[in-house]
Amino acid sequence: MTSMVATRNRRRNTCAAFLAVIVLTVSGCAGAGAKVGGTIGVLDPARILSDTNAGKKAKDNLAAFSKNRQTLIELDEKELRRMEEDFVKQASVLSPTAKREREEAFRRRMQEYQQKVTELNREVQEKQKDVMDGFRDKIEAVVGKVAKRLALQIVVDSSKGGVTLYREDALDISNQVIEEFNRDYP
């Protein structure tokens, strides 16, 4: 019985010591100049993209690039439709050899078209990634400036799908970042 009591006392002492270490560590960090409370900001990167001059330009450039690629695809689609219509119209007068040749030519052209669509889609995705990566780098630089000016220790992504589940509206620094962004990147 006394050994059970002694074991319980040792566990309590161990837990108390562990908690004391945690409390000392936390209070030591706070005493060492780390600020606690009110030093967090939240930011919606999608707002920065849609509400800044540089973001609007980036979106417009991506849209123009995508539209250009879509136009190329549509031209090839028209050509394929024309080839198919011509084949259907002439199928009754073509020899079996000529039919096979036309069908084979159409299949080759269809494969080329599919490869081209895949390549153009890849180009659009790469362009989008490059533009967004460059824009993200600019956001990080501007957020750093604003965070230092406001004495923030951390800025958290508050966009949908981001890490923030709840936030006070007063913590949102998106407006300050948009203003700074428009000054730095007109």
C-alpha positions as CSV (number, residue, x, y, z in Angstrom):
1,M,0.0,0.0,0.0
2,T,2.8,2.4,0.9
3,S,4.5,1.6,-2.4
4,M,1.4,2.6,-4.3
5,V,1.2,5.9,-2.4
6,A,4.9,6.5,-3.0
7,T,4.4,5.8,-6.7
8,R,1.5,8.2,-6.9
9,N,3.5,10.9,-5.1
10,R,6.4,10.4,-7.5
11,R,4.0,10.8,-10.5
12,R,2.5,14.0,-9.0
13,N,6.0,15.4,-8.3
14,T,7.1,14.5,-11.8
15,C,4.0,16.2,-13.4
16,A,4.5,19.2,-11.1
17,A,8.1,19.5,-12.1
18,F,7.2,19.2,-15.8
19,L,4.6,21.9,-15.5
20,A,7.0,24.1,-13.6
21,V,9.5,23.7,-16.5
22,I,6.8,24.7,-19.0
23,V,5.8,27.7,-16.9
24,L,9.4,28.9,-16.5
25,T,10.1,28.4,-20.2
26,V,7.0,30.4,-21.2
27,S,7.6,33.1,-18.7
28,G,11.3,33.2,-19.6
29,C,10.4,33.7,-23.3
30,A,8.0,36.5,-22.3
31,G,10.6,38.1,-20.1
32,A,13.3,37.9,-22.8
33,G,11.5,40.4,-24.9
34,A,9.0,38.2,-26.8
35,K,5.7,40.0,-27.1
36,V,2.6,38.1,-26.2
37,G,-0.9,39.0,-27.6
38,G,-2.0,41.5,-30.2
39,T,1.0,40.8,-32.5
40,I,-0.8,38.7,-35.0
41,G,-2.2,39.9,-38.3
42,V,-4.3,38.1,-40.9
43,L,-4.2,38.6,-44.7
44,D,-6.4,37.5,-47.6
45,P,-4.0,37.0,-50.5
46,A,-6.9,36.7,-53.0
47,R,-7.9,40.2,-52.1
48,I,-4.4,41.4,-52.7
49,L,-4.5,39.8,-56.2
50,S,-7.9,41.3,-57.0
51,D,-7.6,44.7,-55.4
52,T,-4.1,45.8,-56.4
53,N,-3.0,47.4,-59.7
54,A,-0.2,44.8,-60.1
55,G,-2.6,41.9,-59.3
56,K,-5.2,43.2,-61.8
57,K,-2.4,43.4,-64.5
58,A,-1.2,39.9,-63.6
59,K,-4.8,38.5,-64.0
60,D,-5.3,40.4,-67.3
61,N,-2.0,39.0,-68.6
62,L,-3.0,35.5,-67.7
63,A,-6.4,35.9,-69.2
64,A,-4.9,37.2,-72.5
65,F,-2.3,34.4,-72.6
66,S,-5.1,31.8,-72.0
67,K,-7.3,33.4,-74.6
68,N,-4.5,33.3,-77.1
69,R,-4.0,29.6,-76.5
70,Q,-7.7,28.9,-76.7
71,T,-7.9,30.7,-80.1
72,L,-5.2,28.3,-81.4
73,I,-7.2,25.3,-80.2
74,E,-10.4,26.6,-81.7
75,L,-8.7,27.1,-85.1
76,D,-7.5,23.5,-85.0
77,E,-11.0,22.3,-84.1
78,K,-12.5,24.1,-87.0
79,E,-9.9,22.5,-89.3
80,L,-10.8,19.1,-87.9
81,R,-14.5,19.7,-88.4
82,R,-13.9,20.8,-92.0
83,M,-11.8,17.7,-92.7
84,E,-14.5,15.5,-91.2
85,E,-17.3,17.2,-93.2
86,D,-15.3,16.9,-96.4
87,F,-14.7,13.2,-95.8
88,V,-18.4,12.6,-95.1
89,K,-19.4,14.4,-98.3
90,Q,-16.9,12.6,-100.5
91,A,-17.0,9.2,-98.8
92,S,-19.5,7.7,-101.4
93,V,-17.3,8.6,-104.4
94,L,-13.9,7.7,-102.9
95,S,-12.2,4.4,-103.6
96,P,-11.5,2.1,-100.6
97,T,-7.8,3.0,-100.7
98,A,-8.6,6.8,-100.8
99,K,-11.1,6.3,-97.9
100,R,-8.4,4.6,-95.8
101,E,-5.9,7.3,-96.6
102,R,-8.3,10.1,-95.6
103,E,-9.2,8.3,-92.4
104,E,-5.6,7.8,-91.6
105,A,-4.8,11.4,-92.3
106,F,-7.7,12.5,-90.1
107,R,-6.5,10.2,-87.2
108,R,-3.0,11.6,-87.5
109,R,-4.4,15.2,-87.5
110,M,-6.6,14.3,-84.5
111,Q,-3.6,13.0,-82.6
112,E,-1.6,16.1,-83.4
113,Y,-4.5,18.2,-82.2
114,Q,-4.7,16.3,-78.9
115,Q,-1.0,16.7,-78.4
116,K,-1.2,20.4,-79.1
117,V,-4.1,20.8,-76.7
118,T,-2.1,19.0,-74.0
119,E,1.0,21.2,-74.7
120,L,-1.0,24.4,-74.7
121,N,-2.7,23.5,-71.5
122,R,0.7,22.8,-69.9
123,E,2.0,26.2,-71.2
124,V,-1.0,27.9,-69.6
125,Q,-0.5,26.1,-66.3
126,E,3.3,27.0,-66.3
127,K,2.5,30.6,-67.1
128,Q,0.0,30.7,-64.3
129,K,2.4,29.2,-61.8
130,D,5.2,31.6,-62.8
131,V,3.0,34.6,-62.5
132,M,1.5,33.5,-59.2
133,D,4.9,32.6,-57.8
134,G,6.3,36.0,-58.7
135,F,3.2,37.7,-57.3
136,R,3.4,35.7,-54.1
137,D,7.1,36.8,-53.7
138,K,5.9,40.5,-54.0
139,I,3.2,39.9,-51.4
140,E,5.6,38.4,-49.0
141,A,8.0,41.4,-49.3
142,V,5.2,43.9,-48.8
143,V,3.6,42.0,-46.0
144,G,7.0,42.0,-44.3
145,K,7.2,45.8,-44.5
146,V,3.7,46.3,-43.2
147,A,4.2,43.7,-40.4
148,K,7.4,45.4,-39.2
149,R,5.7,48.8,-39.4
150,L,2.8,47.5,-37.3
151,A,5.1,45.5,-35.0
152,L,3.4,42.2,-35.9
153,Q,5.2,39.0,-35.1
154,I,3.2,36.7,-37.4
155,V,0.8,37.2,-40.4
156,V,-1.6,34.3,-41.1
157,D,-3.3,33.5,-44.4
158,S,-7.1,34.0,-43.8
159,S,-8.3,33.0,-47.3
160,K,-10.7,30.2,-47.8
161,G,-8.8,27.0,-47.4
162,G,-6.1,28.8,-45.5
163,V,-5.1,28.0,-41.9
164,T,-7.3,30.5,-40.1
165,L,-10.5,29.1,-38.7
166,Y,-11.5,32.3,-36.8
167,R,-10.3,35.8,-36.7
168,E,-11.3,39.2,-35.5
169,D,-11.8,41.7,-38.3
170,A,-9.5,44.1,-36.5
171,L,-6.5,41.8,-37.1
172,D,-6.9,42.0,-40.9
173,I,-4.1,43.9,-42.5
174,S,-5.2,43.4,-46.1
175,N,-6.1,47.1,-46.7
176,Q,-2.7,48.3,-45.4
177,V,-0.9,45.7,-47.6
178,I,-3.0,46.7,-50.7
179,E,-2.1,50.4,-50.1
180,E,1.6,49.6,-49.7
181,F,1.5,47.2,-52.6
182,N,0.1,49.8,-54.9
183,R,2.8,52.3,-53.8
184,D,5.6,49.7,-54.4
185,Y,4.2,48.2,-57.6
186,P,2.1,50.8,-59.4
